[in-house]
Amino acid sequence: MIPAIQSLSDTDLREIGRALRSGRLSSPFSVASVQRYCSAQTAGPVAQAMQELVDEGMRAEHLALMFESLAEAKASSDDRL
């Protein structure tokens, strides 16, 4: 897993997934656009990771599904603690 994305909270993951799915967030990903959905500290590495995935052929719908799935997994993991 890409460390920058994996480090996000379930809330941040869910918000980015929603933004991708609705079209509010799209490629090319900038720090400023991603920072609306996560902290300023993580926005740069997350934007870079997302852009690399898109450059490798991943579509926005696939990114959205990935972020939403990670959010659910993280939330489930937190519930067990």
FITI-704202 format. One record per residue (C-alpha): residue number from 1; x, y, z. Coordinates in Angstrom, 3 decimals, always signed. Each point is the difference from the previous one (the first is absolute). Layout:
N
   i        x        y        z
 NUM        X        Y        Z
...
//
This chain:
81
   i        x        y        z
   1   +0.000   +0.000   +0.000
   2   +1.160   +3.524   -0.675
   3   +1.081   +1.340   +3.411
   4   -1.389   +3.528   -0.459
   5   -3.474   -1.296   -0.800
   6   +0.146   -2.718   +2.632
   7   +0.805   +2.599   +2.682
   8   -3.267   +1.908   -0.535
   9   -2.836   -0.277   +2.507
  10   -3.165   -1.828   -0.965
  11   -1.789   +3.368   -0.138
  12   +2.585   +1.452   -2.403
  13   -0.099   -3.135   -2.138
  14   -3.792   +0.143   -0.179
  15   -0.027   +3.711   -0.872
  16   +2.549   -0.436   -2.785
  17   -1.977   -2.960   -1.346
  18   -3.192   +2.074   -0.066
  19   +1.780   +2.925   -1.641
  20   +1.416   -2.265   -2.698
  21   -3.344   -1.662   -0.633
  22   -1.848   +3.327   -0.257
  23   +2.624   +1.603   -2.234
  24   +0.906   +2.703   +2.534
  25   +3.529   -1.452   +0.021
  26   +1.608   -1.017   -3.276
  27   +3.329   -0.402   -1.730
  28   +2.400   +1.693   -0.160
  29   +0.118   -0.088   +3.802
  30   +1.529   +3.060   +1.651
  31   +0.933   +0.473   +3.626
  32   -2.618   +2.758   +0.290
  33   -2.817   -2.161   -1.363
  34   +0.840   -3.010   +2.188
  35   +0.523   +2.192   +3.078
  36   -3.747   +0.690   +0.045
  37   -0.498   -3.614   +1.115
  38   +3.022   -0.724   +2.228
  39   +2.660   +1.784   +2.032
  40   +2.545   +2.333   -1.561
  41   +2.761   -2.363   +1.166
  42   -1.305   -2.962   -1.953
  43   -1.492   +1.785   -3.022
  44   +3.249   +0.138   -1.985
  45   +0.951   -3.670   +0.266
  46   -3.626   -1.082   -0.506
  47   -0.396   +2.179   -3.115
  48   +3.227   -1.394   -1.407
  49   -1.020   -3.607   +0.704
  50   -3.421   +0.534   -1.564
  51   +1.491   +1.591   -3.104
  52   +2.483   -2.869   -0.370
  53   -2.880   -2.496   +0.104
  54   -1.910   +1.952   -2.652
  55   +3.135   +0.262   -2.132
  56   +0.285   -3.793   +0.196
  57   -3.546   -0.377   -1.332
  58   -2.282   +0.054   +3.037
  59   -3.260   +1.859   -0.605
  60   -1.718   +2.358   +2.459
  61   -2.753   -2.568   +0.650
  62   +2.633   -2.563   +0.958
  63   +1.749   +2.466   +2.297
  64   -3.342   +0.802   +1.634
  65   -0.697   -3.679   +0.599
  66   +3.489   -0.490   +1.431
  67   -0.371   +2.939   +2.414
  68   -3.488   -1.096   +1.069
  69   +1.150   -3.591   +0.555
  70   +2.998   +1.129   +2.026
  71   -2.282   +2.227   +2.106
  72   -2.315   -2.917   +0.748
  73   +2.888   -2.307   +0.868
  74   +1.575   +2.597   +2.259
  75   -3.307   +0.747   +1.734
  76   -0.612   -3.719   +0.566
  77   +3.500   -0.394   +1.377
  78   -0.493   +2.952   +2.366
  79   -3.316   -1.450   +1.213
  80   +1.762   -3.160   +1.116
  81   +2.459   +1.866   +2.211
//
